[in-house]
Amino acid sequence: MLYHLLYPLRVYFFGFNLFGYITFRAASAAIAALLFTFLIGPAILRWLRRREIGEEIREDGPQTHRLKAGTPTMGGLIILPAILIPVLLFARLNNIYILLMTGATLWMGGVGFLDDWLKAVKKYPKGLVGRYKLAGQITWGLIVGLTVTLSGDFSPLCWSTAVPFFKDLMINFGWFYIPMVIFVITATSNAVNLTDGLDGLAIGLVAIATLAWAGISYVSGHATLSHYLQIQYFRGSGELTVYCAALIGAALGFLWYNSHPASVFMGDTGALALGGAMGTMAVLLKKELLLPVVCGVFMAEALSVIVQVWSFKLRGKRVFKMAPIHHHYELLGWPEEKVVTRFWIVGILFALITLATFKVR
């Protein structure tokens, strides 16, 4: 909004020329998002406590988690506006990438909110029935897939994805690309949701992964840098840097409340929205095959659940003491803070590997 209002006035005041720089608007969005969480966080926490919207702890979970029963959930209500308002203020609102990322945040946040509301307020034990939640994820994946396919902004690479470690190598999936988009977005949103089990774990990893996405989006949208690094140039994709910066600011702000011992949990409202956003980001930047590296810890968490379930069904034995895998390390005797810190370190390692792929080609 401010870009559209103030940048045209640069001929009257040179200071408005700053709004033409993505770096300035990204930094402004990050600061605004961080401050916004501090502004609205206490009010939302009071509202959640007043409505007694608290977390219910699994009976089969680690015993140490029993103390967390009743902690306010649906903290995504802090995260989502802290992302969207700075994006609306500092991003170019006629940019297809920003429109789709805003749509991903709202759509997947809405699915998560409905699930949280049914569990925490209506007291439905399982919240939103799994098939309806899956339908919401698939529908958004279908919308993104069709938009990328039919919009001229993504041609002639609309059905293609980049191969890591190779210069200008793209794989064309044809019409199979749309099912792949659906799978990527659904898998990523569920992976982040599964990771949200320890204080600060998921939101910290989201901030780390998004920092990598910010670098990718800025380079992909910069003609000179993309040519130098010999990666695909996507006109307008640099605007995603503003979205990423707002997400990082919102994540750090939410971590203020979510660090151990957590005052609030993000719930599905935040987890599905953030996971859906990162899956959508990978699709828009044509980095679907790089997603398992950027979001390596999230993928490991989801894979641990799949391995555990299939091992028990096929062999009657469990591979881990408990899945997702962060609970396995808790039951091994690691303190919660140590599990979170070490998973963050692994997340940073994956982010560095991701950025290295742009030079090792």
C-alpha positions as CSV (number, residue, x, y, z in Angstrom):
1,M,0.0,0.0,0.0
2,L,2.7,2.5,1.0
3,Y,4.6,1.5,-2.2
4,H,1.7,2.4,-4.3
5,L,0.9,5.6,-2.4
6,L,4.4,7.0,-1.8
7,Y,6.7,5.7,-4.5
8,P,5.0,7.7,-7.3
9,L,5.6,10.9,-5.2
10,R,9.3,10.5,-5.3
11,V,9.5,13.3,-7.9
12,Y,8.3,15.6,-5.1
13,F,10.4,14.2,-2.3
14,F,13.5,12.1,-2.9
15,G,13.0,10.2,0.4
16,F,10.1,8.3,-1.1
17,N,12.5,6.7,-3.6
18,L,13.4,4.3,-0.8
19,F,10.1,2.5,-1.4
20,G,11.5,1.4,-4.8
21,Y,14.1,-0.8,-3.0
22,I,13.0,-4.3,-2.0
23,T,15.7,-4.4,0.7
24,F,14.2,-1.3,2.4
25,R,10.7,-2.5,2.2
26,A,11.7,-6.0,3.5
27,A,13.5,-4.6,6.5
28,S,10.6,-2.3,7.2
29,A,8.2,-5.3,7.0
30,A,10.3,-7.3,9.4
31,I,10.5,-4.6,12.0
32,A,6.8,-3.8,11.7
33,A,5.8,-7.5,12.1
34,L,8.0,-7.8,15.1
35,L,6.6,-4.7,16.8
36,F,3.1,-5.7,15.8
37,T,3.4,-9.0,17.7
38,F,4.4,-7.1,20.8
39,L,1.4,-4.8,20.3
40,I,-1.4,-7.3,19.8
41,G,0.1,-10.4,21.6
42,P,-0.9,-9.5,25.2
43,A,-4.5,-8.6,24.1
44,I,-4.9,-11.9,22.2
45,L,-3.4,-13.8,25.1
46,R,-5.9,-12.2,27.5
47,W,-8.8,-13.1,25.1
48,L,-7.7,-16.7,24.8
49,R,-7.4,-17.1,28.6
50,R,-10.8,-15.4,29.1
51,R,-12.4,-17.8,26.6
52,E,-10.5,-20.7,28.2
53,I,-9.1,-21.7,24.8
54,G,-6.4,-24.0,26.1
55,E,-4.3,-27.0,24.9
56,E,-5.4,-30.5,25.7
57,I,-2.4,-32.8,26.2
58,R,-2.3,-36.3,24.7
59,E,-2.7,-39.1,27.2
60,D,0.1,-41.1,25.5
61,G,2.5,-38.1,25.4
62,P,5.6,-37.5,27.6
63,Q,4.6,-37.1,31.2
64,T,6.5,-33.8,31.4
65,H,3.9,-32.3,29.0
66,R,1.0,-32.7,31.5
67,L,2.1,-29.4,33.1
68,K,1.3,-27.7,29.8
69,A,-2.4,-28.6,29.9
70,G,-4.6,-25.5,29.6
71,T,-1.9,-23.3,28.0
72,P,-3.6,-21.0,25.5
73,T,-3.6,-22.2,22.0
74,M,-4.6,-20.7,18.6
75,G,-1.5,-18.4,18.8
76,G,-1.6,-18.3,15.1
77,L,-4.0,-15.4,15.7
78,I,-0.9,-13.4,16.7
79,I,1.2,-14.6,13.8
80,L,-1.1,-14.2,10.8
81,P,-2.0,-10.5,11.2
82,A,1.6,-9.8,12.1
83,I,2.5,-11.2,8.6
84,L,-0.3,-9.9,6.6
85,I,-0.5,-6.2,7.8
86,P,3.2,-5.5,7.1
87,V,2.9,-7.2,3.7
88,L,-0.1,-5.1,2.9
89,L,1.8,-2.0,3.9
90,F,5.2,-2.6,2.2
91,A,4.7,-5.1,-0.7
92,R,3.5,-4.4,-4.2
93,L,-0.1,-5.5,-4.0
94,N,-0.4,-6.1,-7.8
95,N,2.3,-8.7,-7.7
96,I,1.1,-12.3,-8.5
97,Y,3.6,-13.8,-6.0
98,I,2.3,-11.6,-3.1
99,L,-1.3,-12.3,-4.0
100,L,-0.7,-16.0,-3.9
101,M,1.3,-15.9,-0.7
102,T,-1.4,-13.8,1.0
103,G,-4.0,-16.3,-0.2
104,A,-1.9,-19.2,1.2
105,T,-1.7,-17.5,4.6
106,L,-5.4,-16.8,4.8
107,W,-6.7,-20.0,3.3
108,M,-4.5,-22.4,5.3
109,G,-4.8,-20.3,8.4
110,G,-8.6,-20.5,8.0
111,V,-8.5,-24.3,7.8
112,G,-6.3,-24.4,10.9
113,F,-8.5,-21.9,12.8
114,L,-11.6,-24.1,12.1
115,D,-9.7,-27.1,13.5
116,D,-8.5,-25.3,16.6
117,W,-12.0,-23.8,17.2
118,L,-13.7,-27.2,17.0
119,K,-11.1,-28.7,19.4
120,A,-10.6,-25.9,21.9
121,V,-14.0,-24.2,21.9
122,K,-16.6,-26.8,20.7
123,K,-14.6,-29.6,22.5
124,Y,-14.6,-32.0,19.6
125,P,-11.8,-34.4,20.5
126,K,-10.3,-34.6,17.0
127,G,-11.3,-31.1,15.9
128,L,-11.8,-30.9,12.1
129,V,-12.3,-34.3,10.6
130,G,-9.1,-35.4,8.9
131,R,-10.7,-35.7,5.4
132,Y,-12.1,-32.2,5.6
133,K,-8.7,-30.8,6.6
134,L,-7.1,-32.7,3.8
135,A,-9.8,-31.4,1.4
136,G,-8.8,-27.8,2.4
137,Q,-5.1,-28.5,1.8
138,I,-5.8,-30.2,-1.6
139,T,-8.1,-27.3,-2.7
140,W,-5.5,-24.7,-2.0
141,G,-2.9,-26.8,-3.8
142,L,-5.2,-27.1,-6.8
143,I,-5.8,-23.3,-6.8
144,V,-2.0,-22.7,-6.8
145,G,-1.3,-25.4,-9.5
146,L,-4.0,-24.0,-11.8
147,T,-2.9,-20.4,-11.3
148,V,0.7,-21.2,-12.1
149,T,-0.3,-23.3,-15.1
150,L,-2.8,-20.8,-16.6
151,S,-1.2,-17.5,-15.6
152,G,1.2,-15.9,-18.2
153,D,3.4,-14.7,-15.3
154,F,4.9,-18.2,-15.0
155,S,5.2,-19.2,-18.6
156,P,7.1,-20.8,-20.3
157,L,8.2,-22.7,-17.2
158,C,4.8,-23.2,-15.7
159,W,5.0,-27.0,-15.7
160,S,8.7,-27.1,-14.8
161,T,10.8,-27.3,-11.7
162,A,14.5,-26.6,-11.1
163,V,17.0,-29.4,-10.3
164,P,19.4,-28.5,-7.5
165,F,23.2,-28.5,-8.2
166,F,22.6,-28.2,-12.0
167,K,22.8,-25.0,-14.0
168,D,19.5,-24.2,-15.8
169,L,18.3,-27.8,-15.7
170,M,14.5,-27.9,-15.4
171,I,12.2,-30.9,-15.4
172,N,8.9,-30.5,-17.2
173,F,6.2,-32.5,-15.5
174,G,3.4,-31.6,-17.9
175,W,-0.1,-31.9,-16.4
176,F,1.3,-34.1,-13.7
177,Y,2.7,-30.8,-12.3
178,I,-0.6,-29.9,-10.7
179,P,-0.8,-33.1,-8.6
180,M,2.8,-32.5,-7.6
181,V,1.9,-29.0,-6.4
182,I,-1.0,-30.4,-4.3
183,F,1.4,-33.0,-2.8
184,V,4.1,-30.4,-1.9
185,I,1.7,-28.0,-0.2
186,T,-0.2,-30.7,1.6
187,A,2.9,-32.5,2.8
188,T,4.7,-29.3,3.9
189,S,1.7,-27.9,5.9
190,N,1.3,-31.3,7.7
191,A,5.0,-31.5,8.4
192,V,5.1,-28.1,10.1
193,N,2.0,-29.1,12.1
194,L,3.7,-32.4,13.3
195,T,6.8,-30.4,14.3
196,D,4.8,-28.1,16.5
197,G,5.1,-30.2,19.7
198,L,7.8,-28.4,21.8
199,D,8.0,-24.8,23.0
200,G,9.6,-22.7,20.3
201,L,10.6,-25.6,18.1
202,A,8.4,-25.1,15.0
203,I,8.4,-21.3,15.0
204,G,12.2,-21.2,15.4
205,L,12.6,-23.6,12.5
206,V,10.1,-21.6,10.4
207,A,12.2,-18.5,10.9
208,I,15.4,-20.3,9.9
209,A,13.9,-21.8,6.8
210,T,12.2,-18.6,5.8
211,L,15.6,-16.8,6.0
212,A,16.8,-19.2,3.3
213,W,13.7,-18.6,1.2
214,A,14.2,-14.9,1.5
215,G,17.7,-15.2,0.0
216,I,16.4,-17.5,-2.8
217,S,13.5,-15.2,-3.7
218,Y,15.7,-12.0,-3.7
219,V,18.3,-13.7,-6.0
220,S,15.6,-15.3,-8.2
221,G,14.0,-11.9,-8.7
222,H,17.3,-10.0,-9.4
223,A,18.3,-10.1,-13.0
224,T,22.0,-9.5,-12.4
225,L,22.5,-11.8,-9.4
226,S,20.5,-14.6,-11.0
227,H,22.6,-14.4,-14.2
228,Y,25.8,-14.4,-12.1
229,L,24.8,-17.5,-10.2
230,Q,23.3,-19.0,-13.3
231,I,19.9,-19.7,-11.8
232,Q,16.4,-19.1,-13.2
233,Y,15.3,-15.5,-13.2
234,F,11.6,-15.0,-12.4
235,R,10.5,-11.4,-12.9
236,G,8.7,-10.1,-9.9
237,S,9.6,-12.9,-7.6
238,G,11.9,-10.6,-5.6
239,E,8.8,-9.2,-4.0
240,L,8.6,-12.5,-2.0
241,T,11.5,-11.1,0.0
242,V,9.1,-8.7,1.6
243,Y,6.7,-11.5,2.6
244,C,9.6,-13.6,3.9
245,A,10.9,-10.7,6.0
246,A,7.4,-10.1,7.5
247,L,7.2,-13.8,8.3
248,I,10.6,-13.8,10.0
249,G,9.6,-10.7,12.1
250,A,6.3,-12.3,13.1
251,A,8.1,-15.6,13.9
252,L,10.6,-13.9,16.2
253,G,7.9,-11.9,17.8
254,F,5.8,-15.0,18.5
255,L,8.9,-16.7,19.9
256,W,8.8,-14.1,22.6
257,Y,5.6,-15.8,23.9
258,N,6.3,-19.3,22.7
259,S,9.8,-19.8,24.2
260,H,10.0,-22.3,27.1
261,P,7.9,-22.2,29.2
262,A,5.4,-21.2,26.5
263,S,2.7,-18.7,27.3
264,V,0.8,-19.7,24.1
265,F,1.0,-22.4,21.4
266,M,0.5,-21.5,17.7
267,G,-2.0,-24.3,17.2
268,D,-3.1,-25.4,13.7
269,T,-4.1,-21.8,13.0
270,G,-0.4,-21.0,12.8
271,A,1.2,-24.3,11.9
272,L,-1.0,-25.1,8.8
273,A,-0.7,-21.5,7.6
274,L,3.1,-21.4,7.9
275,G,3.5,-24.8,6.4
276,G,1.2,-24.0,3.5
277,A,3.1,-20.7,2.9
278,M,6.4,-22.5,2.7
279,G,5.0,-25.1,0.4
280,T,3.5,-22.4,-1.8
281,M,6.8,-20.5,-1.7
282,A,8.7,-23.5,-3.1
283,V,6.2,-23.9,-5.9
284,L,6.3,-20.2,-6.9
285,L,10.1,-20.2,-7.0
286,K,10.2,-23.5,-8.8
287,K,12.3,-25.0,-6.0
288,E,10.1,-28.0,-5.1
289,L,13.0,-30.4,-5.3
290,L,15.0,-28.1,-3.0
291,L,12.2,-28.1,-0.4
292,P,13.4,-31.2,1.5
293,V,16.7,-29.4,2.1
294,V,15.3,-26.0,3.1
295,C,12.7,-27.7,5.4
296,G,14.9,-30.7,6.2
297,V,13.9,-30.9,9.9
298,F,10.2,-30.7,9.1
299,M,10.6,-33.5,6.5
300,A,12.4,-35.6,9.1
301,E,9.6,-35.1,11.6
302,A,7.0,-36.1,9.1
303,L,9.1,-39.1,7.9
304,S,9.5,-40.3,11.5
305,V,5.7,-40.5,11.9
306,I,5.4,-42.4,8.6
307,V,8.1,-44.9,9.5
308,Q,6.7,-45.4,13.0
309,V,3.2,-46.1,11.7
310,W,4.2,-48.5,8.9
311,S,6.7,-50.3,11.1
312,F,4.1,-51.0,13.7
313,K,1.5,-52.1,11.1
314,L,4.0,-54.4,9.3
315,R,6.2,-55.7,12.1
316,G,4.2,-54.9,15.2
317,K,7.3,-53.0,16.5
318,R,8.1,-49.3,16.9
319,V,11.3,-47.8,15.5
320,F,11.2,-44.8,17.8
321,K,10.2,-44.5,21.4
322,M,7.6,-42.0,20.2
323,A,6.9,-40.1,17.0
324,P,7.3,-37.3,15.9
325,I,11.0,-37.7,16.5
326,H,11.4,-34.8,18.9
327,H,9.4,-36.8,21.4
328,H,11.8,-39.7,20.9
329,Y,14.7,-37.6,22.1
330,E,12.6,-36.4,25.0
331,L,12.0,-39.9,26.1
332,L,15.7,-40.6,25.8
333,G,16.1,-38.1,28.6
334,W,17.0,-34.9,26.7
335,P,15.6,-31.8,28.3
336,E,13.1,-30.0,26.1
337,E,15.3,-26.9,25.7
338,K,18.2,-29.1,24.5
339,V,16.0,-30.9,21.9
340,V,14.8,-27.5,20.6
341,T,18.2,-25.9,20.5
342,R,19.8,-28.9,18.7
343,F,17.0,-29.1,16.2
344,W,17.5,-25.4,15.5
345,I,21.2,-26.0,14.9
346,V,20.3,-28.8,12.4
347,G,17.8,-26.4,10.8
348,I,20.6,-23.8,10.4
349,L,22.8,-26.4,8.8
350,F,20.1,-27.2,6.3
351,A,19.7,-23.5,5.5
352,L,23.4,-23.2,4.9
353,I,23.4,-26.2,2.6
354,T,20.5,-24.7,0.7
355,L,22.4,-21.5,0.1
356,A,25.5,-23.5,-0.9
357,T,23.6,-25.1,-3.7
358,F,23.5,-21.8,-5.6
359,K,27.3,-21.9,-5.9
360,V,28.0,-25.6,-6.0
361,R,26.6,-26.2,-9.5
